[in-house]
Amino acid sequence: MFTNISWGSYLTAAGIAIIFWYLIILLKFYSGDLKKILSGEKKLQIPFQKKTSKNIQDIKSISDSFPKSFDTLRDAEKLSERIKDAAKECSEKNLSKQQFENYLRMLLEEYPYVKISSLKENINQLIVSESQQYPNLLLSLSEADSLWEGSVF
């Protein structure tokens, strides 16, 4: 039945059908953007465009418009000192493990950028090592990691 149609003819017809299909989708969903590009209101941005001096200047001006980068390393150092002080204080006051965890949650909430950085694992290990010094405050690595998620209140 289909012996009269060659593979070349079939692939040509399928290719034309696919092109029409994508043109219809393009016109239906991106007609506003196409009008802006054709009228010159919006520039067509090519992702693999070579960086010219103008593009580099644009990148520099964007980075200048944001505040200085977050000092995550400095925050992590401050947090580590505060964790050491918290463990010592909770041990001296004979607080329960739950109270210690709540105290740590409050501390960790003050440093949201450390949470999303690679330093989070180091802080978790510090929490575990500090809690091991005080038997009534002993925490595992998974418990330390879960402290980042929960809120005290």
MODELLER restraints for C-alpha pairs under 7 A, 6 or more apart:
rsr = mdl.restraints
at = mdl.atoms
rsr.add(forms.Gaussian(group=physical.xy_distance, feature=features.Distance(at['CA:36:A'], at['CA:42:A']), mean=5.40, stdev=0.5))
rsr.add(forms.Gaussian(group=physical.xy_distance, feature=features.Distance(at['CA:37:A'], at['CA:43:A']), mean=5.92, stdev=0.5))
rsr.add(forms.Gaussian(group=physical.xy_distance, feature=features.Distance(at['CA:37:A'], at['CA:44:A']), mean=6.47, stdev=0.5))
rsr.add(forms.Gaussian(group=physical.xy_distance, feature=features.Distance(at['CA:72:A'], at['CA:113:A']), mean=6.34, stdev=0.5))
rsr.add(forms.Gaussian(group=physical.xy_distance, feature=features.Distance(at['CA:72:A'], at['CA:114:A']), mean=5.93, stdev=0.5))
rsr.add(forms.Gaussian(group=physical.xy_distance, feature=features.Distance(at['CA:75:A'], at['CA:111:A']), mean=6.87, stdev=0.5))
rsr.add(forms.Gaussian(group=physical.xy_distance, feature=features.Distance(at['CA:76:A'], at['CA:114:A']), mean=6.24, stdev=0.5))
rsr.add(forms.Gaussian(group=physical.xy_distance, feature=features.Distance(at['CA:80:A'], at['CA:123:A']), mean=6.72, stdev=0.5))
rsr.add(forms.Gaussian(group=physical.xy_distance, feature=features.Distance(at['CA:83:A'], at['CA:127:A']), mean=6.86, stdev=0.5))
rsr.add(forms.Gaussian(group=physical.xy_distance, feature=features.Distance(at['CA:84:A'], at['CA:130:A']), mean=6.42, stdev=0.5))
rsr.add(forms.Gaussian(group=physical.xy_distance, feature=features.Distance(at['CA:87:A'], at['CA:130:A']), mean=6.51, stdev=0.5))
rsr.add(forms.Gaussian(group=physical.xy_distance, feature=features.Distance(at['CA:87:A'], at['CA:131:A']), mean=6.59, stdev=0.5))
rsr.add(forms.Gaussian(group=physical.xy_distance, feature=features.Distance(at['CA:90:A'], at['CA:100:A']), mean=6.33, stdev=0.5))
rsr.add(forms.Gaussian(group=physical.xy_distance, feature=features.Distance(at['CA:91:A'], at['CA:134:A']), mean=6.59, stdev=0.5))
rsr.add(forms.Gaussian(group=physical.xy_distance, feature=features.Distance(at['CA:97:A'], at['CA:136:A']), mean=6.50, stdev=0.5))
rsr.add(forms.Gaussian(group=physical.xy_distance, feature=features.Distance(at['CA:97:A'], at['CA:137:A']), mean=4.92, stdev=0.5))
rsr.add(forms.Gaussian(group=physical.xy_distance, feature=features.Distance(at['CA:100:A'], at['CA:137:A']), mean=6.93, stdev=0.5))
rsr.add(forms.Gaussian(group=physical.xy_distance, feature=features.Distance(at['CA:102:A'], at['CA:152:A']), mean=5.76, stdev=0.5))
rsr.add(forms.Gaussian(group=physical.xy_distance, feature=features.Distance(at['CA:105:A'], at['CA:147:A']), mean=5.54, stdev=0.5))
rsr.add(forms.Gaussian(group=physical.xy_distance, feature=features.Distance(at['CA:105:A'], at['CA:148:A']), mean=6.51, stdev=0.5))
rsr.add(forms.Gaussian(group=physical.xy_distance, feature=features.Distance(at['CA:105:A'], at['CA:151:A']), mean=6.55, stdev=0.5))
rsr.add(forms.Gaussian(group=physical.xy_distance, feature=features.Distance(at['CA:105:A'], at['CA:152:A']), mean=6.28, stdev=0.5))
rsr.add(forms.Gaussian(group=physical.xy_distance, feature=features.Distance(at['CA:106:A'], at['CA:152:A']), mean=6.55, stdev=0.5))
rsr.add(forms.Gaussian(group=physical.xy_distance, feature=features.Distance(at['CA:108:A'], at['CA:148:A']), mean=6.31, stdev=0.5))
rsr.add(forms.Gaussian(group=physical.xy_distance, feature=features.Distance(at['CA:114:A'], at['CA:120:A']), mean=5.94, stdev=0.5))
rsr.add(forms.Gaussian(group=physical.xy_distance, feature=features.Distance(at['CA:124:A'], at['CA:141:A']), mean=6.42, stdev=0.5))
rsr.add(forms.Gaussian(group=physical.xy_distance, feature=features.Distance(at['CA:124:A'], at['CA:144:A']), mean=5.47, stdev=0.5))
rsr.add(forms.Gaussian(group=physical.xy_distance, feature=features.Distance(at['CA:124:A'], at['CA:145:A']), mean=6.08, stdev=0.5))
rsr.add(forms.Gaussian(group=physical.xy_distance, feature=features.Distance(at['CA:125:A'], at['CA:141:A']), mean=6.73, stdev=0.5))
rsr.add(forms.Gaussian(group=physical.xy_distance, feature=features.Distance(at['CA:127:A'], at['CA:144:A']), mean=6.48, stdev=0.5))
rsr.add(forms.Gaussian(group=physical.xy_distance, feature=features.Distance(at['CA:128:A'], at['CA:139:A']), mean=5.58, stdev=0.5))
rsr.add(forms.Gaussian(group=physical.xy_distance, feature=features.Distance(at['CA:128:A'], at['CA:140:A']), mean=6.00, stdev=0.5))
rsr.add(forms.Gaussian(group=physical.xy_distance, feature=features.Distance(at['CA:128:A'], at['CA:141:A']), mean=6.10, stdev=0.5))
rsr.add(forms.Gaussian(group=physical.xy_distance, feature=features.Distance(at['CA:128:A'], at['CA:144:A']), mean=6.79, stdev=0.5))
rsr.add(forms.Gaussian(group=physical.xy_distance, feature=features.Distance(at['CA:131:A'], at['CA:137:A']), mean=5.29, stdev=0.5))
rsr.add(forms.Gaussian(group=physical.xy_distance, feature=features.Distance(at['CA:131:A'], at['CA:138:A']), mean=4.71, stdev=0.5))
rsr.add(forms.Gaussian(group=physical.xy_distance, feature=features.Distance(at['CA:131:A'], at['CA:139:A']), mean=5.90, stdev=0.5))
rsr.add(forms.Gaussian(group=physical.xy_distance, feature=features.Distance(at['CA:132:A'], at['CA:138:A']), mean=5.25, stdev=0.5))
